[in-house]
Amino acid sequence: MIPIQPPFPVSRPRRMRGSAALRDLAQEHRLSVKDLIWPIFITDVPGADVEIASMPGVVRRTLDGAVRAAEEAAELGIPAICLFPFTDPALKTDLCEEAWNPDNFYNRVIRAIKARVPEVAIMTDVALDPYNANGHDGLVRDGIILNDETVEALVKMSLAQAEAGADILGPSDMMDGRIGAIRSATEAAGFKDITIMSYAAKYASAFYGPFRDAVGASGALKGDKKTYQMNPGNSDEAIRLVARDLAEGADMVMVKPGMPYLDICRRVKDAFGAPTFAYQVSGEYAMLMAAANNGWVKGEAVMLESLMAFRRAGCDGVLTYFAPETARVLRG
């Protein structure tokens, strides 16, 4: 696009900013409740259903609490929620068998929500870290995160979640080849309509700290995740990984974290035109909440502005802990 703009004073760009009506007419991007996915934390560990200290306003929910959250989402018009479990440490093992137990707490929550609020889409987390004694997204042997063996485990986990009634599988592990393997397995098992939102460009970021507190992984993690999550200095690699995951059968792709990687969001959307999402992660939420709670910024204003940035960068939607508050503000 080559803009045509005559010189001043024939051109006065402020004319289109002179009133609320004109600003509305000229606005290029809009934020809707339909753009939001609400991540929620769930647990059946006694005493764990409390507010997360590093994420003010965010709580872990029991099964009944998760169902109530889904009902709230439906009432507010939020189209989807994403579930993340805080798992009993006694169930965490080196082989992560609880991850694909069809009757684990996670899958029971999926069934309960779909029975009560079927219109709300449920997105799942497909990664082994909630069930891994080592705190990693993959199986570990002699300090090495195993790729192919992990993919086999993720396939079993995905099939258990699909059987429970999940609408969107969210592989967040960053193992090579997992999208193709999950797609082949779900097709073969008859889950032909289940969608996959791949965490295609997930960076080894320092912004995940509060999330690890929320799911109880902070103390369990041995080492770091730099051998499978992306180097924050890389941009072209993100494009290659998105292309691979789309070719393997992903329906949607995600960039994570969000605000520090808006350039990646824009590149992905421009390159592929596929449904593109970002995750406004726990560290981003915690920073904005801390600034707002200290009176340094206007909380509601920065919340909305931060979410508009994702839309402007080309995202079709955002996973955000601000989803219910944003929905209430947008509804007026």
Residue frames relative to the residue before (quaternion, step in Angstrom):
aa qw qx qy qz dx dy dz
M 1.0000 0.0000 0.0000 0.0000 0.00 0.00 0.00
I 0.1284 -0.7694 0.6223 0.0650 3.57 -0.92 0.96
P 0.2832 -0.7869 0.5185 0.1782 3.61 -0.31 1.18
I 0.2413 -0.7424 0.6098 0.1368 3.54 -1.08 0.83
Q 0.1353 0.7977 -0.5677 0.1519 3.56 -0.51 1.18
P 0.3005 -0.7617 0.5442 0.1828 3.57 -0.48 1.13
P 0.6170 -0.5739 0.3791 0.3825 3.59 -1.19 0.38
F 0.6183 -0.5056 0.4554 0.3933 3.51 -1.37 0.33
P 0.6164 -0.1566 -0.7691 -0.0630 1.64 -2.04 1.47
V 0.3870 0.7070 -0.5097 0.3009 3.61 1.22 0.11
S 0.7401 0.2897 -0.1769 0.5805 3.54 1.06 -0.81
R 0.0843 0.7583 -0.6408 0.0856 3.54 -0.80 1.08
P 0.2586 -0.8130 0.4983 0.1546 3.63 0.07 1.23
R 0.5896 0.5902 -0.3770 0.4023 3.59 1.12 -0.50
R 0.4848 0.6623 -0.4505 0.3514 3.62 1.17 -0.32
M 0.7250 0.4419 -0.2450 0.4680 3.57 0.94 -0.92
R 0.6689 0.4395 -0.3140 0.5107 3.60 1.27 0.12
G 0.4494 0.7661 -0.3874 0.2470 3.55 1.30 0.04
S 0.7967 0.0874 -0.0586 0.5952 3.61 1.17 -0.35
A 0.6548 -0.5131 0.3735 0.4104 3.54 -1.25 0.38
A 0.6370 0.5397 -0.3334 0.4379 3.57 0.99 -0.81
L 0.6830 0.4718 -0.2883 0.4773 3.59 0.91 -0.90
R 0.6313 0.5223 -0.3421 0.4601 3.59 0.99 -0.74
D 0.6368 0.5206 -0.3291 0.4638 3.59 1.01 -0.75
L 0.6655 0.5165 -0.3046 0.4444 3.57 0.92 -0.89
A 0.7432 0.4138 -0.2159 0.4793 3.57 1.04 -0.77
Q 0.4713 0.6958 -0.4478 0.3054 3.62 1.21 -0.15
E 0.3599 -0.7826 0.4812 0.1628 3.55 -0.75 1.10
H 0.8020 0.1502 -0.0505 0.5759 3.60 1.03 -0.74
R 0.1144 -0.7957 0.5928 0.0487 3.57 -1.09 0.73
L 0.3390 -0.7194 0.5782 0.1820 3.49 -1.24 0.64
S 0.0479 -0.7981 0.6004 -0.0188 3.54 -0.87 1.04
V 0.5972 -0.5454 0.4409 0.3892 3.55 -1.21 0.46
K 0.6168 0.5658 -0.3413 0.4277 3.60 1.14 -0.55
D 0.6045 0.5562 -0.3486 0.4513 3.60 1.29 -0.14
L 0.6600 0.5775 -0.2711 0.3967 3.59 1.26 -0.26
I 0.0764 -0.7179 0.6880 0.0730 3.51 -1.27 0.70
W 0.2627 -0.7960 0.5345 0.1078 3.55 -0.77 1.09
P 0.2217 -0.7666 0.5860 0.1402 3.64 -0.55 1.09
I 0.0074 -0.7913 0.6113 -0.0033 3.57 -0.93 0.89
F 0.3523 -0.7254 0.5595 0.1913 3.54 -1.18 0.69
I 0.1175 -0.8079 0.5772 0.0183 3.56 -0.93 0.95
T 0.0550 0.7993 -0.5965 0.0477 3.57 -1.15 0.61
D 0.1643 -0.7394 0.6336 0.1574 3.53 -1.30 0.43
V 0.4045 0.6941 -0.4844 0.3464 3.57 1.24 0.45
P 0.4597 -0.6994 0.4603 0.2960 3.65 -0.60 1.05
G 0.8254 0.2273 -0.1898 0.4807 3.52 -0.92 0.98
A 0.6093 0.5897 -0.3480 0.4000 3.60 1.24 -0.18
D 0.5894 0.5869 -0.3712 0.4126 3.60 1.24 -0.28
V 0.3648 0.7110 -0.4937 0.3431 3.53 0.50 1.31
E 0.6402 -0.4838 0.4034 0.4398 3.55 -1.31 0.12
I 0.4092 -0.6986 0.5363 0.2385 3.55 -1.07 0.83
A 0.4879 -0.7247 0.3985 0.2792 3.56 -0.51 1.21
S 0.7430 0.4051 -0.2294 0.4808 3.59 0.94 -0.83
M 0.7185 0.3216 -0.2325 0.5712 3.58 1.32 0.10
P 0.1828 -0.8289 0.5161 0.1148 3.62 0.37 1.17
G 0.8011 0.2732 -0.2205 0.4847 3.55 -0.92 0.98
V 0.6678 0.4493 -0.2981 0.5131 3.60 1.27 -0.17
V 0.0989 -0.8121 0.5751 0.0061 3.56 -0.86 1.04
R 0.4266 -0.6120 0.5771 0.3323 3.52 -1.34 0.24
R 0.2324 -0.8100 0.5330 0.0758 3.56 -0.93 0.94
T 0.4508 -0.6340 0.5580 0.2887 3.53 -1.18 0.67
L 0.7216 -0.3896 0.3119 0.4797 3.57 -1.29 -0.05
D 0.6756 0.4770 -0.3007 0.4751 3.59 0.84 -0.91
G 0.6464 0.5216 -0.3185 0.4568 3.58 1.03 -0.77
A 0.6327 0.5235 -0.3301 0.4655 3.57 1.06 -0.71
V 0.6347 0.5139 -0.3286 0.4745 3.57 1.02 -0.78
R 0.6461 0.5075 -0.3210 0.4711 3.59 0.98 -0.81
A 0.6259 0.5247 -0.3419 0.4649 3.60 1.02 -0.71
A 0.6458 0.5060 -0.3217 0.4727 3.59 0.98 -0.78
E 0.6298 0.5147 -0.3289 0.4798 3.58 1.04 -0.74
E 0.6348 0.5160 -0.3245 0.4748 3.58 1.03 -0.76
A 0.6267 0.5346 -0.3321 0.4596 3.58 1.00 -0.83
A 0.6599 0.5066 -0.3092 0.4607 3.56 0.91 -0.90
E 0.6559 0.5173 -0.3089 0.4547 3.57 0.95 -0.88
L 0.7208 0.4401 -0.2387 0.4794 3.58 1.02 -0.83
G 0.5112 -0.6641 0.4101 0.3598 3.59 1.24 -0.24
I 0.4085 0.6869 -0.4922 0.3450 3.59 1.24 0.31
P 0.3726 -0.7994 0.4211 0.2115 3.61 -0.48 1.12
A 0.8264 0.1089 -0.0163 0.5522 3.61 1.07 -0.57
I 0.1583 -0.7343 0.6488 0.1217 3.51 -1.32 0.53
C 0.2195 -0.7541 0.6038 0.1362 3.56 -1.23 0.48
L 0.2732 -0.8078 0.5117 0.1047 3.57 -0.73 1.12
F 0.0174 -0.7723 0.6350 -0.0085 3.55 -1.06 0.90
P 0.2696 -0.8217 0.4836 0.1355 3.62 -0.62 1.07
F 0.2420 -0.6591 0.6879 0.1837 3.49 -1.35 0.60
T 0.1468 -0.8493 0.5065 0.0234 3.54 -0.26 1.32
D 0.5734 -0.5709 0.4702 0.3524 3.54 -1.14 0.71
P 0.4811 -0.6877 0.4537 0.2996 3.64 -0.66 1.01
A 0.5958 0.5828 -0.3655 0.4144 3.60 1.11 -0.58
L 0.6883 0.4721 -0.2749 0.4772 3.59 1.21 -0.46
K 0.5645 0.5967 -0.3867 0.4192 3.58 1.27 -0.08
T 0.0156 0.8028 -0.5922 0.0676 3.56 -0.80 1.09
D 0.6534 -0.4997 0.3854 0.4182 3.55 -1.28 0.12
L 0.7394 0.4050 -0.2233 0.4893 3.61 1.09 -0.66
C 0.3685 -0.7950 0.4343 0.2085 3.59 1.33 -0.01
E 0.1830 0.8429 -0.4955 0.1023 3.60 1.10 0.57
E 0.5999 0.5858 -0.3664 0.4033 3.60 1.07 -0.63
A 0.5421 0.6562 -0.3935 0.3475 3.60 1.17 -0.51
W 0.7934 0.2539 -0.1442 0.5341 3.61 1.00 -0.69
N 0.3255 0.7098 -0.5370 0.3191 3.57 1.18 0.53
P 0.4125 -0.7460 0.4551 0.2573 3.63 -0.50 1.11
D 0.7446 0.3692 -0.2083 0.5156 3.58 1.18 -0.51
N 0.3282 0.7352 -0.5345 0.2571 3.58 1.10 0.50
F 0.7104 -0.4724 0.3014 0.4258 3.56 -1.25 0.38
Y 0.6213 0.5688 -0.3348 0.4224 3.57 0.96 -0.88
N 0.7182 0.4382 -0.2578 0.4751 3.57 0.79 -1.01
R 0.5987 0.5372 -0.3689 0.4657 3.61 1.12 -0.53
V 0.6327 0.5172 -0.3344 0.4694 3.59 1.03 -0.71
I 0.6124 0.5399 -0.3537 0.4564 3.60 0.95 -0.79
R 0.6848 0.4888 -0.2934 0.4539 3.58 0.81 -0.98
A 0.6594 0.5170 -0.3176 0.4439 3.58 0.92 -0.86
I 0.6677 0.4895 -0.3097 0.4676 3.59 0.94 -0.82
K 0.6769 0.4885 -0.3110 0.4544 3.60 0.86 -0.89
A 0.6272 0.5312 -0.3415 0.4559 3.60 1.12 -0.59
R 0.7527 0.3998 -0.2070 0.4804 3.59 1.02 -0.80
V 0.8091 0.1023 -0.0062 0.5787 3.59 0.93 -0.92
P 0.0533 -0.8651 0.4971 0.0406 3.61 0.57 1.08
E 0.6282 0.5762 -0.3424 0.3952 3.58 1.13 -0.53
V 0.6213 0.5078 -0.3493 0.4838 3.60 1.22 -0.30
A 0.3708 -0.7330 0.5271 0.2175 3.57 -0.73 1.07
I 0.2302 -0.7606 0.5942 0.1241 3.55 -1.03 0.85
M 0.1398 -0.7524 0.6411 0.0580 3.52 -0.84 1.10
T 0.2418 -0.7863 0.5558 0.1199 3.56 -0.96 0.87
D 0.3852 -0.6503 0.5906 0.2828 3.50 -1.39 0.15
V 0.0937 -0.7859 0.6105 0.0301 3.57 -0.70 1.10
A 0.4562 0.6039 -0.5255 0.3885 3.54 -0.15 1.38
L 0.4990 -0.7146 0.4203 0.2522 3.54 -1.07 0.68
D 0.4653 0.7349 -0.4322 0.2382 3.61 1.15 -0.33
P 0.6424 0.5170 -0.3765 0.4222 3.69 0.92 -0.56
Y 0.7523 0.3723 -0.1805 0.5126 3.58 1.23 -0.47
N 0.5880 0.6179 -0.3269 0.4069 3.56 1.35 -0.08
A 0.4399 -0.7061 0.4930 0.2546 3.58 -0.75 1.04
N 0.6816 0.4750 -0.2712 0.4860 3.56 1.26 -0.45
G 0.4704 -0.7112 0.4159 0.3160 3.59 1.28 -0.11
H 0.5662 0.6100 -0.3864 0.3975 3.60 1.23 0.10
D 0.5819 -0.5916 0.4439 0.3382 3.54 -1.32 0.41
G 0.7662 0.2779 -0.1566 0.5579 3.57 1.26 -0.28
L 0.6416 -0.4980 0.4124 0.4127 3.53 -1.34 0.18
V 0.2275 -0.7908 0.5625 0.0804 3.55 -1.04 0.85
R 0.0423 0.7697 -0.6364 0.0265 3.54 -1.04 0.88
D 0.8399 -0.0560 -0.0111 0.5397 3.57 -0.70 1.13
G 0.7219 -0.4581 0.2373 0.4613 3.56 1.00 0.88
I 0.6200 0.5199 -0.3385 0.4803 3.60 1.30 0.00
I 0.3432 -0.7147 0.5673 0.2226 3.58 -0.94 0.90
L 0.3144 -0.7895 0.5070 0.1444 3.54 -0.54 1.23
N 0.3544 -0.7620 0.5019 0.2045 3.59 -0.78 0.95
D 0.7716 0.4043 -0.2404 0.4283 3.59 0.40 -1.19
E 0.6438 0.5068 -0.3219 0.4744 3.57 1.02 -0.77
T 0.6221 0.5310 -0.3350 0.4678 3.58 1.10 -0.69
V 0.6300 0.5386 -0.3399 0.4443 3.58 0.94 -0.84
E 0.6283 0.5267 -0.3386 0.4617 3.61 0.98 -0.78
A 0.6603 0.4948 -0.3056 0.4751 3.58 0.98 -0.81
L 0.6508 0.5229 -0.3161 0.4507 3.59 0.97 -0.82
V 0.5993 0.5482 -0.3563 0.4620 3.57 1.08 -0.65
K 0.6676 0.4857 -0.3044 0.4752 3.60 0.89 -0.89
M 0.6333 0.5271 -0.3233 0.4653 3.58 1.02 -0.79
S 0.6623 0.5159 -0.2982 0.4543 3.58 0.93 -0.91
L 0.6599 0.5036 -0.3123 0.4619 3.58 0.94 -0.84
A 0.6339 0.5164 -0.3355 0.4679 3.61 1.01 -0.73
Q 0.6653 0.4903 -0.3012 0.4757 3.60 0.97 -0.81
A 0.6342 0.5197 -0.3317 0.4665 3.58 1.01 -0.77
E 0.6469 0.5168 -0.3123 0.4658 3.58 0.96 -0.86
A 0.6586 0.5165 -0.3053 0.4541 3.61 1.07 -0.71
G 0.6363 -0.5681 0.3219 0.4108 3.59 1.20 -0.32
A 0.3248 0.7612 -0.5055 0.2442 3.61 1.21 0.29
D 0.3515 -0.7325 0.5478 0.1995 3.55 -1.17 0.66
I 0.7892 0.1339 -0.0301 0.5986 3.56 1.06 -0.84
L 0.2178 -0.7439 0.6170 0.1357 3.56 -0.83 1.00
G 0.1312 -0.8144 0.5639 0.0395 3.56 -0.88 0.97
P 0.1104 -0.8093 0.5741 0.0565 3.62 0.17 1.20
S 0.0576 -0.8389 0.5403 -0.0319 3.56 -0.44 1.26
D 0.4691 0.7530 -0.3643 0.2834 3.54 1.35 0.05
M 0.2582 -0.8020 0.4851 0.2341 3.59 1.18 -0.68
M 0.3564 0.6922 -0.5391 0.3212 3.58 1.03 0.74
D 0.5160 -0.6390 0.4713 0.3213 3.58 -1.11 0.64
G 0.8406 0.2468 -0.1794 0.4475 3.56 -1.03 0.85
R 0.4906 0.7033 -0.4337 0.2768 3.59 1.18 -0.09
I 0.6090 0.5562 -0.3790 0.4196 3.63 1.00 -0.60
G 0.6684 0.4958 -0.3050 0.4631 3.58 0.88 -0.91
A 0.6622 0.5078 -0.3085 0.4566 3.57 0.96 -0.85
I 0.6672 0.4883 -0.3035 0.4736 3.59 0.94 -0.84
R 0.6473 0.5165 -0.3241 0.4573 3.57 0.95 -0.83
S 0.6607 0.5010 -0.3162 0.4610 3.60 0.88 -0.87
A 0.6824 0.4965 -0.2917 0.4502 3.57 0.92 -0.90
T 0.6771 0.4793 -0.3107 0.4639 3.61 0.89 -0.81
E 0.6127 0.5271 -0.3496 0.4739 3.59 1.05 -0.66
A 0.6856 0.4932 -0.2904 0.4499 3.57 0.84 -0.98
A 0.7047 0.4581 -0.2620 0.4742 3.59 1.10 -0.69
G 0.6041 -0.6053 0.3414 0.3900 3.58 1.25 0.06
F 0.5507 0.5908 -0.4089 0.4250 3.59 1.25 0.13
K 0.0369 0.8742 -0.4818 0.0481 3.52 0.76 1.12
D 0.7240 0.4453 -0.2425 0.4678 3.57 1.13 -0.53
I 0.4861 0.6580 -0.4581 0.3478 3.61 1.18 -0.06
T 0.3072 -0.7694 0.5356 0.1633 3.56 -0.95 0.88
I 0.2460 -0.7461 0.6022 0.1419 3.54 -1.28 0.51
M 0.0857 -0.7396 0.6653 0.0548 3.54 -0.92 1.00
S 0.2058 -0.8178 0.5296 0.0916 3.54 -0.25 1.25
Y 0.3407 -0.6435 0.6398 0.2458 3.52 -1.10 0.79
A 0.0526 -0.8704 0.4896 0.0041 3.55 0.45 1.25
A 0.7784 0.1687 -0.0834 0.5988 3.59 1.06 -0.77
K 0.1673 0.7855 -0.5666 0.1842 3.55 0.27 1.32
Y 0.2512 -0.8181 0.5092 0.0906 3.52 -0.52 1.25
A 0.4886 -0.6121 0.5351 0.3167 3.55 -1.27 0.56
S 0.0731 0.8693 -0.4695 0.1366 3.50 0.39 1.35
A 0.4557 -0.6601 0.5295 0.2759 3.53 -1.26 0.54
F 0.5555 0.6367 -0.3756 0.3807 3.60 1.28 -0.09
Y 0.5869 0.6190 -0.3617 0.3762 3.63 1.23 -0.05
G 0.3775 0.7896 -0.4457 0.1881 3.60 1.22 -0.19
P 0.7059 0.4507 -0.2991 0.4572 3.64 0.68 -0.93
F 0.5909 0.5595 -0.3698 0.4484 3.61 1.08 -0.62
R 0.6673 0.4966 -0.3135 0.4581 3.58 0.91 -0.87
D 0.5790 0.5367 -0.3698 0.4899 3.57 1.18 -0.49
A 0.6760 0.5352 -0.2920 0.4139 3.56 0.91 -0.99
V 0.7673 0.3350 -0.1889 0.5133 3.59 1.00 -0.78
G 0.5243 -0.6827 0.3859 0.3319 3.58 1.29 0.20
A 0.4846 0.6908 -0.4165 0.3384 3.58 1.18 0.54
S 0.4564 0.7242 -0.4429 0.2666 3.60 1.19 -0.29
G 0.7466 0.4008 -0.2313 0.4781 3.58 0.86 -0.90
A 0.6552 0.5554 -0.3121 0.4060 3.58 1.16 -0.58
L 0.6021 0.6144 -0.3639 0.3571 3.58 1.05 -0.74
K 0.1468 -0.7702 0.6182 0.0551 3.54 -0.87 1.07
G 0.8053 0.1242 -0.1293 0.5651 3.56 -0.49 1.20
D 0.5098 -0.6140 0.4819 0.3617 3.57 -1.11 -0.70
K 0.5297 -0.6566 0.4550 0.2852 3.56 -1.32 0.04
K 0.3377 0.8023 -0.4467 0.2069 3.57 1.24 0.37
T 0.6181 0.5457 -0.3717 0.4266 3.62 1.16 -0.24
Y 0.7773 0.2762 -0.1991 0.5291 3.60 1.21 -0.12
Q 0.6738 0.4046 -0.3129 0.5333 3.61 1.09 -0.45
M 0.6189 -0.6322 0.3464 0.3119 3.55 -1.17 0.69
N 0.5387 -0.5853 0.5131 0.3226 3.51 -1.33 0.54
P 0.4588 -0.7087 0.4560 0.2817 3.65 -0.69 1.01
G 0.6338 0.5475 -0.3381 0.4292 3.59 1.19 -0.31
N 0.6607 0.5370 -0.2917 0.4359 3.60 1.28 -0.17
S 0.1363 -0.7866 0.6008 0.0400 3.52 -1.03 0.95
D 0.6674 0.4935 -0.3071 0.4655 3.61 0.84 -0.92
E 0.6032 0.5684 -0.3576 0.4303 3.59 1.06 -0.72
A 0.6110 0.5561 -0.3515 0.4403 3.58 1.04 -0.75
I 0.6506 0.5106 -0.3207 0.4618 3.58 0.96 -0.81
R 0.6470 0.5117 -0.3268 0.4613 3.58 0.96 -0.78
L 0.6817 0.4913 -0.2973 0.4532 3.59 0.93 -0.86
V 0.6239 0.5185 -0.3392 0.4762 3.58 1.05 -0.72
A 0.6388 0.5242 -0.3257 0.4594 3.58 0.94 -0.87
R 0.6491 0.5195 -0.3157 0.4573 3.58 0.93 -0.86
D 0.7059 0.4715 -0.2865 0.4442 3.59 0.78 -1.00
L 0.6226 0.5137 -0.3436 0.4801 3.59 1.04 -0.65
A 0.6570 0.5093 -0.3091 0.4619 3.58 0.98 -0.82
E 0.6924 0.4698 -0.2769 0.4725 3.59 1.14 -0.62
G 0.7107 -0.5006 0.2586 0.4212 3.60 1.21 -0.02
A 0.3932 0.6979 -0.5075 0.3175 3.60 1.17 0.31
D 0.3571 -0.7326 0.5419 0.2051 3.57 -1.00 0.83
M 0.7741 0.1007 -0.0135 0.6249 3.55 1.19 -0.74
V 0.1913 -0.7767 0.5872 0.1239 3.56 -1.19 0.48
M 0.2210 -0.7820 0.5752 0.0937 3.53 -1.21 0.61
V 0.2166 -0.7081 0.6553 0.1492 3.50 -1.30 0.64
K 0.0558 0.7993 -0.5905 0.0961 3.58 -0.86 1.00
P 0.4706 -0.2269 -0.8331 0.1816 1.60 -1.59 2.01
G 0.6213 -0.5951 0.3950 0.3222 3.51 -1.39 -0.04
M 0.8074 0.3507 -0.2083 0.4263 3.56 0.05 -1.28
P 0.6797 0.4654 -0.3324 0.4593 3.66 0.90 -0.64
Y 0.7486 0.3672 -0.1846 0.5202 3.60 1.28 -0.26
L 0.2060 0.8036 -0.5302 0.1750 3.58 1.05 0.70
D 0.5875 0.5666 -0.3740 0.4403 3.59 1.12 -0.56
I 0.6378 0.5123 -0.3263 0.4737 3.59 1.07 -0.70
C 0.6073 0.5506 -0.3492 0.4541 3.59 1.00 -0.80
R 0.6830 0.4969 -0.2871 0.4519 3.55 0.84 -0.99
R 0.6601 0.5059 -0.3095 0.4611 3.58 0.93 -0.87
V 0.6532 0.5184 -0.3169 0.4518 3.58 0.94 -0.89
K 0.6821 0.4830 -0.3024 0.4583 3.59 0.83 -0.93
D 0.6700 0.4974 -0.3039 0.4597 3.58 0.94 -0.86
A 0.6946 0.5005 -0.2821 0.4329 3.58 0.98 -0.84
F 0.8371 0.2414 -0.0779 0.4846 3.58 0.88 -0.91
G 0.2814 -0.7817 0.5141 0.2133 3.61 1.06 -0.57
A 0.4549 0.6839 -0.4512 0.3489 3.58 1.25 0.25
P 0.6389 -0.4889 0.3951 0.4434 3.61 -1.20 0.29
T 0.0630 -0.8293 0.5524 -0.0569 3.55 -0.51 1.28
F 0.0637 -0.8046 0.5900 -0.0188 3.55 -0.81 1.08
A 0.1664 -0.7460 0.6290 0.1418 3.54 -1.31 0.30
Y 0.3157 -0.7155 0.5915 0.1962 3.53 -1.24 0.53
Q 0.2316 -0.7312 0.6277 0.1333 3.55 -0.67 1.15
V 0.2077 -0.8729 0.4307 0.0969 3.51 0.22 1.37
S 0.7717 -0.4181 0.2493 0.4093 3.51 -1.39 0.26
G 0.6612 0.5139 -0.3180 0.4445 3.59 0.95 -0.80
E 0.6198 0.5241 -0.3327 0.4800 3.57 1.10 -0.70
Y 0.6510 0.5115 -0.3032 0.4718 3.56 0.94 -0.93
A 0.6794 0.5108 -0.2994 0.4333 3.57 0.84 -1.01
M 0.6481 0.5204 -0.3255 0.4509 3.60 0.98 -0.80
L 0.6780 0.4831 -0.2977 0.4673 3.57 0.87 -0.91
M 0.6557 0.5064 -0.3157 0.4626 3.58 0.98 -0.80
A 0.6432 0.5197 -0.3298 0.4553 3.59 0.96 -0.82
A 0.6641 0.4938 -0.3086 0.4690 3.58 0.92 -0.87
A 0.6645 0.4999 -0.3059 0.4637 3.58 0.97 -0.84
N 0.6867 0.4954 -0.2884 0.4470 3.58 0.89 -0.94
N 0.6811 0.4519 -0.2815 0.5027 3.57 1.22 -0.45
G 0.5103 -0.6769 0.4013 0.3470 3.57 1.28 0.03
W 0.4407 0.7139 -0.4458 0.3121 3.59 1.23 0.29
V 0.7715 0.0984 -0.0609 0.6256 3.60 1.20 -0.55
K 0.5075 -0.6005 0.5105 0.3481 3.55 -1.30 0.26
G 0.4425 -0.7674 0.3991 0.2368 3.53 -0.30 1.33
E 0.6950 0.4721 -0.2911 0.4576 3.57 0.74 -1.01
A 0.6634 0.5216 -0.3111 0.4370 3.57 0.92 -0.88
V 0.7063 0.4393 -0.2905 0.4730 3.62 0.83 -0.88
M 0.5643 0.5816 -0.3810 0.4451 3.59 1.14 -0.55
L 0.7130 0.4447 -0.2585 0.4766 3.57 0.76 -1.04
E 0.6492 0.5172 -0.3276 0.4514 3.58 0.96 -0.81
S 0.6466 0.5200 -0.3285 0.4512 3.58 0.96 -0.80
L 0.6776 0.4822 -0.2959 0.4699 3.59 0.98 -0.79
M 0.6115 0.5373 -0.3498 0.4638 3.58 1.07 -0.67
A 0.5851 0.5869 -0.3730 0.4173 3.60 1.09 -0.64
F 0.6361 0.5234 -0.3307 0.4604 3.59 1.04 -0.73
R 0.6540 0.5037 -0.3146 0.4687 3.56 0.94 -0.84
R 0.6571 0.5143 -0.3057 0.4585 3.57 0.98 -0.86
A 0.6814 0.4882 -0.2778 0.4693 3.57 1.12 -0.70
G 0.6675 -0.5420 0.2876 0.4219 3.59 1.27 0.07
C 0.4795 0.6839 -0.4405 0.3292 3.59 1.23 0.00
D 0.3938 -0.7027 0.5478 0.2260 3.52 -1.12 0.80
G 0.8015 -0.0503 0.0422 0.5943 3.57 1.20 -0.44
V 0.2671 -0.7617 0.5790 0.1149 3.53 -1.33 0.36
L 0.2857 -0.6789 0.6426 0.2108 3.53 -1.12 0.75
T 0.1645 0.8053 -0.5460 0.1622 3.57 -0.57 1.12
Y 0.4683 -0.6664 0.5137 0.2697 3.54 -1.08 0.81
F 0.5938 0.5607 -0.3526 0.4568 3.56 1.30 -0.21
A 0.3574 0.7919 -0.4642 0.1723 3.63 1.23 -0.15
P 0.7205 0.4301 -0.3099 0.4470 3.69 0.61 -0.90
E 0.6541 0.5000 -0.3276 0.4635 3.60 0.95 -0.80
T 0.6380 0.5223 -0.3258 0.4626 3.57 1.00 -0.82
A 0.6400 0.5318 -0.3215 0.4519 3.57 0.95 -0.87
R 0.6645 0.4990 -0.3117 0.4607 3.58 0.93 -0.84
V 0.6474 0.5056 -0.3224 0.4703 3.59 1.00 -0.78
L 0.6811 0.4974 -0.2994 0.4461 3.58 0.86 -0.90
R 0.6466 0.5085 -0.3152 0.4732 3.57 1.14 -0.63
G 0.4029 -0.7319 0.4612 0.2987 3.58 1.26 -0.36
